Amino acid sequence: MKIPPFPIPLSLPRLSNYPTTNSHSILTRIVRHKQQEVVHMRRQQSFEEIVQWAEDMPICQDFARALCLKSDKSNSGFPSSRPSLIAEIKKASPSKGVIRENFNPVTIARAYEQGGATCLSVLTDSAFFQGSFANLWEVRRRVALPLLCKEFIIDAYQVYLARVAGADAVLLIAAILPEDKGQRLLSLIHSLGMQSLVEVHTLAELDRVMNWLPLDMVGINNRNLEDFRIDISNTQRLLAARREQLDRQKIPVISESGLDSPTALSMVSKAGASGVLVGESLLKKPDLEQAVKILLEFPKK
């Protein structure tokens, strides 16, 4: 069965007001809205068709391998100096509002690629981040780098849709997934030939996801998704506690959020991060290609 022209015409429910933290945490509001989205999507495009289309997609790129090959690694498998860059494509966020007014996902992706990014992350949430699966599809058509679908995944439908849109890897957020559901979604992702970046914020979450097998990559988010506050030392704390175990299992670690300078990249790299995910600080710069080059120019000692 041939893949239909993308975007698949899905009409998603809208928020009456832009998300705030007045009554519930931002993460809680996002998850509740995702539950509505999945219901709407399943009504408009059958699950069976999405599954067929996903299974007809070409072979994925090895996202984790691309990151590890690009980073300068020590004998242990962890980087000695230079982490790989996952550059993020997003227009807005709940905490900052619109980040980049002049937003063209393909133009941004090409600039990141020219600047030296190893992989790309594309926000697909529409209600809170003004993204879309169509953006992911357009980037996939025009750029050769491995792609991460950055979404709040709570349902298998979203995983299949990510594959149809061209994702090589999918984000799973530990904070919103019980262990059994997380494992099922991880297994589904692997069955479609994709990989997963499993995101944690706390040591308890990290310990919990170490039971999700097999893990491709772990992302340590320096941003608390309950209130969106950032503490970049979070990566250092979690790696100080569990680096030996992660090293033993050869699981690459990606540091996420708040990494806006060569100094910050150097700090998380020395702590043991194989890669970094950076978006907002790059997107605020007028020249994205140059911004990536400057970010990656940090001391190797």
N, C-alpha and C positions, 0 to 999 in steps of 0.2 A: 504494500500500500504506500503510495507516494505521500510525502509530507506536504501539508497544505501551505499556501502562502502565509507567512507570519506578518503581523500579529494575528493570533486567533482572536476573533471578535468577542471579547469578554467584557461585559459591563459590570464594573465592580461597585459595591456600595460606597457611598461617600460619607465623610464625616461632616456633621453640621458646623462644627467649629474646628479650628486648628488645634491639635493636641496640647493639653496643658497638664500640670501636675496637681491641679486643685483637689481632686477627690481620690484619685487612684494613682499609683505609680505609672510612669510612662509605659513600662514594659507590660503591665497588666492591661492597659488600654489597647496597646498594640495587639496583644494576644486575643483579646475579645473581638477586636475588629477582624483579625485573621480568621477567626471562627466563622464570622459572617461572610467573609470573602469566599472561603472554601465552599460554603453552601451555595452561594450565587454562581460560582464557577461550575460546580457540578451540575447545576440546573441548565446552564447554557451550553456546555460542551460535555458530552458524555465521557465518563471515566474510561470506558472501553476504547473509544477513539483515541484519547490521549495516550493510553497504554500502547496501542498499535503504532502510533506515530513515533513515540519514544523508542520503541524497539527497532524501528527502521532507521534510526539515526546512525551516522558514521561513527567509527571508533573515536573515543575521547583521547585527548592528550594526557600524559602523565604529569599532573599538576605538582605533586610532591617532589618528583624526581627533578623537574625543572628548577624548583627552588633550591634543592640540595646541590645540584650541579653548578648553579651560579654562585653560591656562597663559597667563601674560602673556609674550608673545614679543617679542623684538627683531626688527629688520628681517631678520636673518640666519636667522630661524626658530627660534633658541634662546631660551629664556626669559630675560627680563631680571631677574626676581625670584622669581616664585612658581611652583613646579612643581605639576603635577597629582598627585593622590593615587590610587594603586591600593591599596586597603585589603584586607588578606588575611584569609581565614577559615581558620583551622587550629586543631585541638585540641591537638596535641602536636608535638614534634620529637625527633630522635635525640639532640640535645645537651642539651635542657632537660626532656625527658619531657613530662608533661601541663602545658600552659600555662594552659588555662582549663577548670576542672572543670564549671562550669555552661555547657555548650556546646550552643547551638541555632543552627545555621547561618543560618536565616531571620531570627531575632531579631537576630543579629549583623549580617547584611546590611542590614536595615532601619535599624539604628542608624548604621551607616557612611553609608548614603545620606542620612539626616537630618542627619548631621554635616557633610556636604559632600564626601564622596569622589566622585571622577570615575568610577572603574571599580572592579570587585571582582576579587580573585583567590581561587579556591577550590581548596584542596588536595584531591586525589582519591586520593592514596596511602593505603592502609589499614594496611599493615604497620609503617611507620615514622612516619607522621604522623597516624594514626587518622582519615583522611579517607575519602571515597568519591565515586563518580560520582553516587550518589543525592543526596548533599549539593548537588552542582552542579545537579542537576535541580530540587531543591526551591527553591533560591535563584532559579533561572531562572523558575520559576512565579510567584514572589512579588515579585520586584524588577526594575525596568526598566533598571538600569545595565548597561553592557557587562561581560561576564564573561570572565575568563581561566581556562582549565583549567591548574592548576599540577600538573604530573605529570612523571615521569621517562619521557619518550617514547622508545621504542626500536623501535616497530613500528607499521605502518599501522593495525592493529586498534585501538590506543589512540586514534589520531586520529579514526577513524570513531566510536568510542564517545564521545569528547569532543563531537562534533557532535550525536549523538543526545541527549546529556545537556544540550545547550543552550549550549555554549561559543561565544563570538564570536571568541576568540583562544586559541592554544595555546602553551605554553612549549616551546621546544627548547633543550636544554643542550649547548653546543658540546663540553664536556669528555667527553661520553659518545657523541658521534656523529662518525664519520668524515665527511670532506667530502662524498663521494658520497651517503651515506645521509642526511646532513643536508639536502642539496639536494633529494633525492627526497621527503622528508617535508615540506619547505617547499612544494614544488610541489603535493603532495597537499592540504595545508592550504588553499592558495589555490584549488584546484579545488572545494573544498567551501564556498567563500565566506568562510572564516575568515581571520584574520591570525595572524602568529606573533611572539612576543617571543623573540628569539634571545639566550640568556644566555651571557656570557663572564666570565672572571675574570682572565685574563692578556692582555697585549698580543699575544702569539702567537695566542691564540684569537680575539681581535678581528680581527687581520689575516686569519686563515683564513676567518672567516665573512663578511668583506666580499666574498668570491667567491660567496656564496649569494645568488642573485638571483631576484626582487627582495626586498630586505629591508624589512620593515614597521617594525620597532623593534629596537633593540639594548638588552639589559639588562646593566648592569655590576654583577656581584654582588660586594659587599664581603666576602662570606663565602667562605672557602676550603672547597669541598665535600669535600676530602680529610680535613680535621680539624675543620671547622666553626668555625674561628677567624675573627674579624671585624676588618677594618681599613677604616674608612670613607674613608680617604684614597685607596683604590684607584680610586674613581671619578675623583678629581682627576688621578691619574697617567695613567690611560688616555685621558682627554679632553685632557689637556695634549699628549699625543703624537699623537692622531688627530682632534681636534675639527674641524680644517679639512676633512679628507676627509669626515667625517660630515655636516658643514654643507653641503658641496658637493653631496652626494647626498641632502640633506634627509631624513636618517634620524633620527627621534626617539630620544633616549637616556633610559633609565630606570635610576635608581640603586636598588639593592636591598640590603637587610640592614643592620642596625645603626643605622638612622636613627630615633632615639628622642627628638629634640628639635627645636624650631624652629631652633636654631643649626645643627644637622646638615643640615636641609633647606636652609637658606640657603647653606651651604657648597657642597653639590653643585649647587644651582641656579646659583650664580655660576660654577661650573666648566663649566656647559653642559648640565646634565640637564634634560630637558623634563618629567620626572615622577619620582616616587619610589614604591617598593613597600614598604609598611610593614605589619607584622602583629603580631609578638610584643609590641612595646612598647605597642601599643593594647590587645591582648587581655588584658594584665595589669591594665588599669584597670577599675574597677567600672562606670563610666558611659562606654560606648563612644562615644556621640554627642558628649558633651562632650570626650572625649579627642581625637577627630578635630578638633573646632573649635579646641582649644588648640594642637594640633600645627600647624595651618595658619595660626595667628596669629603670623607672624614679620615682622620689618622688611622693607620693600620697597626698601630702599636697599642 
